[in-house]
């Protein structure tokens, strides 16, 4: 199947967010997935992982939108002003924007979150009933654990290789617990994690899986040997294949 791709932008709280939409080359309304990138990431992600996943979805008849959160990639805003609540708001705005596309079926909406984007996506599930299927890649845990892993005892502002973590991000982070948003979620859920992830321990995907007590169907998948970035062609192919399979099954 041929696909159509184009750069897009939309506004949220007076900030313009930039992204890319991938559409199947057909006229019928199709299911759609919004992709949420990780901390200090952007809509491409390492080894073009989001590009490859979005194209694979579109080739298989599922529209995909990948975009940069505020302060990341090409979107407006400064990274130092970024907060998790702001990213949750951006994710909701992306879903609403995509739902207005006439090529998309608003009754068949999916969400894909990677790392911190997984925690953002899980948090959004507690605030909307639009999402009927979710895939979490190596999703980050509650905010306190995230803070300890990135700050190592430091106080903001914290310079992480040129990305400055601000006070608002840290203060908001400590209030975030994405696991609390999942018990009432009734959609489909697939948690995928690399068994050798040294950034976000693989046990966190099991916590997400167990927290989603009412999700149906749900699945927990470990990619043996994979790190946090699924950094090999073998791991990448397994990840993309499992993700596309899940959305084809549940949307």
PyMOL commands that set and color helices and strands:
alter all, ss='L'
color gray80, all
select helices_A, chain A and resi 46-59+79-81+84-99+116-125+143-151+167-173+178-181+203-211+233-250
alter helices_A, ss='H'
color red, helices_A
select strands_A, chain A and resi 3-12+15-24+30-36+63-67+104-114+131-137+158-160+163-165+188-194+218-223
alter strands_A, ss='S'
color yellow, strands_A
deselect
rebuild
show_as cartoon
